[in-house]
Amino acid sequence: MIISYGTQTIEFQIQRNSKIKNTYITVARDIGVIIKAPESINHEEIKNLVKAKAFWISSKLEELGKVIDYGEITTGSRIFYLGKSYYVSLIIEKRQDIKIVFIHSKFKIYAPNKVSQRELNNAIDKFYQQKAQKKITKLVKKYSDIMQLHPKSIEFKKSKIKWASCSEGNRLSFNPELIKLSSSLIEYTIVHELAHIAYKNHSKDFWRLVKKYMSDYSIKNEKLRIFEKKL
């Protein structure tokens, strides 16, 4: 569901729970805005609550979404790729553009003289985008065929608060920074989002479906939380 707040919009999901009496709002990087509510609260009441808390929610989203660069990129610094951090060798030479090569467990970044940190960060973003598109597109096809759940489309868009998402129209969106994760966590994220094609919530049926294709999903989910703290 979506509400308007000034010039912004706040998108949120509702999770019903017959065992709770109060309504709770959770704002997290990987799940966005979640409203946990008892069965007795109707949609209009929930929307009014979200509107009343819109300033707080917007502030939390802004806090989570503060731009995080990769620190100072220089020889000896490290950046994440496929679950590990790797040594960077920055090579300044006569050239017009920035070239990033990953070889022998090391990143070699070839850059022109007087290159800025912003330009280096943008080059790393582009590297992640290219690698993520190639790897994730292939894995989505693999698991779509296995699960018999096919998205209407796939896009890659840098997100401030989510690793990935599934829209009401079954369009999957992946954050290119997923390529920082290990292959097993990338696969878990893909299975998770494909399962949302069948269930637009985190109900017992949803998790049962995830478990069917990834029996150790709870372990991977915990590893994902732990990995986020390293970033």
C-alpha positions in Angstrom: 0.0 0.0 0.0 1.1 3.6 -0.6 0.3 6.9 1.1 1.4 10.5 0.2 3.4 12.5 2.5 4.2 16.0 1.2 6.0 15.5 -2.1 7.0 12.0 -1.1 5.2 8.6 -1.1 5.6 6.0 1.6 5.1 2.4 0.5 4.4 -0.2 3.1 3.3 -3.8 3.6 0.8 -5.1 6.1 1.3 -8.3 8.1 -1.7 -9.6 10.0 -1.3 -11.4 13.2 -4.2 -12.7 15.3 -2.0 -13.1 18.4 -1.1 -9.4 18.8 -3.3 -6.6 20.2 -1.4 -3.5 19.1 -0.1 -2.2 15.8 3.7 -1.9 15.3 5.7 -0.2 12.6 9.1 -1.6 11.5 11.5 0.2 9.2 14.5 -1.8 8.0 17.0 -1.8 5.2 16.0 -5.1 3.7 12.2 -5.0 4.1 11.3 -1.3 3.9 8.2 -0.4 6.0 6.2 -3.2 7.6 3.0 -2.7 9.6 2.2 -5.5 11.9 -1.4 -5.4 12.9 -4.1 -7.5 14.6 -7.0 -8.8 12.5 -9.4 -6.3 14.0 -7.7 -3.2 12.5 -9.0 -2.3 9.0 -7.0 -0.9 6.1 -8.3 2.6 6.6 -7.2 2.7 10.3 -3.8 1.4 9.3 -3.4 4.1 6.6 -4.4 6.8 9.2 -1.7 5.4 11.5 0.9 5.5 8.8 -0.1 9.1 8.0 0.2 10.1 11.7 3.7 8.5 11.9 4.8 9.7 8.4 7.4 12.1 9.7 9.0 9.5 11.8 8.9 6.9 9.0 10.3 9.4 6.5 13.1 10.3 9.0 14.0 6.6 9.5 14.1 5.9 5.8 16.3 9.0 5.3 18.6 7.8 8.0 18.9 4.3 6.5 19.3 5.8 3.1 22.2 8.1 3.8 24.8 7.7 1.0 27.5 5.3 2.0 30.5 5.4 -0.2 33.4 2.9 -0.1 35.7 5.1 2.0 38.9 6.4 0.5 39.8 4.2 -2.5 43.6 3.8 -2.7 46.1 1.1 -2.9 45.6 -1.1 0.2 42.0 -0.4 0.7 39.4 -3.2 0.4 36.0 -3.5 -1.3 33.4 -6.3 -1.0 32.6 -8.7 -3.9 30.8 -12.0 -3.7 30.9 -12.2 0.1 34.5 -11.2 0.7 36.5 -8.1 0.9 39.4 -7.8 -1.6 42.6 -5.8 -1.7 42.6 -2.8 -4.1 45.6 -1.7 -6.2 45.0 1.8 -7.6 47.1 2.4 -10.7 47.4 6.0 -11.9 48.3 6.3 -15.6 47.7 8.4 -18.7 44.1 7.5 -19.6 40.7 9.2 -19.9 38.5 6.8 -18.1 38.5 4.4 -15.1 38.9 0.7 -15.7 38.3 -2.0 -13.0 39.7 -5.5 -13.3 39.2 -8.3 -10.8 41.9 -10.9 -11.2 43.8 -13.2 -8.9 41.7 -12.2 -5.9 42.6 -8.6 -6.2 40.9 -5.4 -7.7 43.1 -3.4 -10.0 41.7 0.0 -10.7 43.3 1.9 -13.5 42.5 5.6 -13.3 43.7 9.0 -14.8 45.7 11.5 -12.8 43.7 13.7 -10.4 40.8 11.2 -10.3 38.3 12.1 -7.5 36.8 9.7 -4.9 33.4 10.4 -6.4 34.5 9.2 -9.8 36.1 6.1 -8.2 32.8 5.3 -6.3 30.8 5.8 -9.5 33.1 3.4 -11.3 32.7 0.8 -8.6 28.9 1.2 -8.8 29.1 0.6 -12.6 31.2 -2.5 -12.0 28.6 -3.8 -9.5 25.8 -3.1 -11.9 27.4 -5.0 -14.7 28.3 -8.0 -12.6 24.9 -8.1 -10.8 22.9 -8.0 -14.1 24.9 -10.9 -15.5 24.8 -13.2 -12.4 21.4 -12.4 -11.1 19.6 -12.6 -14.4 21.0 -16.1 -14.9 20.0 -17.2 -11.4 16.4 -15.8 -11.7 15.9 -17.8 -14.8 17.2 -20.9 -13.1 15.0 -20.6 -10.0 12.0 -19.4 -12.0 12.0 -22.6 -13.9 12.5 -24.7 -10.7 9.8 -22.9 -8.7 7.5 -22.3 -11.7 7.1 -18.7 -10.7 8.0 -16.3 -13.4 8.4 -12.5 -12.9 6.8 -10.1 -15.4 10.1 -8.2 -15.6 13.5 -7.8 -13.9 15.2 -4.5 -13.3 18.4 -3.4 -11.5 18.1 -0.3 -9.4 20.3 1.0 -6.6 18.2 1.1 -3.4 18.8 2.9 -0.2 16.9 0.4 2.0 16.3 -2.8 0.1 18.3 -5.7 -1.4 15.4 -6.5 -3.6 11.6 -6.2 -4.0 8.6 -7.7 -5.8 5.8 -5.4 -6.9 2.1 -6.1 -7.0 2.5 -6.7 -10.7 5.3 -9.3 -10.1 8.1 -7.1 -11.3 11.3 -7.9 -9.6 13.8 -5.2 -8.7 17.4 -6.0 -7.5 19.9 -3.7 -5.9 23.2 -4.1 -7.8 25.0 -4.1 -4.5 23.7 -7.6 -4.0 26.9 -8.6 -5.8 28.7 -7.8 -2.6 27.0 -10.9 -1.0 28.1 -14.5 -1.3 26.5 -16.6 -4.1 24.4 -18.5 -1.6 23.0 -15.3 -0.1 22.2 -14.0 -3.6 20.4 -17.2 -4.4 18.4 -16.9 -1.1 17.4 -13.4 -2.0 16.2 -14.5 -5.4 14.2 -17.4 -4.0 12.7 -15.0 -1.4 11.5 -12.5 -4.1 10.2 -15.2 -6.4 8.2 -16.6 -3.5 6.5 -13.1 -3.3 5.0 -13.8 -6.7 2.8 -16.4 -5.0 2.5 -14.6 -1.6 2.7 -10.8 -1.2 3.4 -11.1 2.5 5.6 -13.0 5.0 3.0 -15.4 6.1 3.6 -19.0 7.1 2.6 -20.1 3.6 5.3 -17.8 2.2 8.0 -19.1 4.4 6.9 -22.7 3.8 7.4 -22.0 0.0 10.8 -20.5 0.6 11.8 -23.5 2.7 10.7 -25.9 0.0 13.4 -24.6 -2.3 15.9 -23.5 0.3 15.7 -25.7 3.4 18.3 -23.6 5.3 16.7 -20.3 4.6 16.6 -19.2 8.2 20.4 -19.6 8.5 20.9 -17.6 5.3 18.6 -14.9 6.5 20.6 -14.6 9.7 23.9 -14.5 7.7 22.4 -11.7 5.6 21.7 -9.7 8.8 25.3 -10.3 10.0 26.8 -9.4 6.6 24.9 -6.1 6.6 26.8 -5.0 9.7 30.1 -5.4 7.9 29.2 -3.0 5.2 
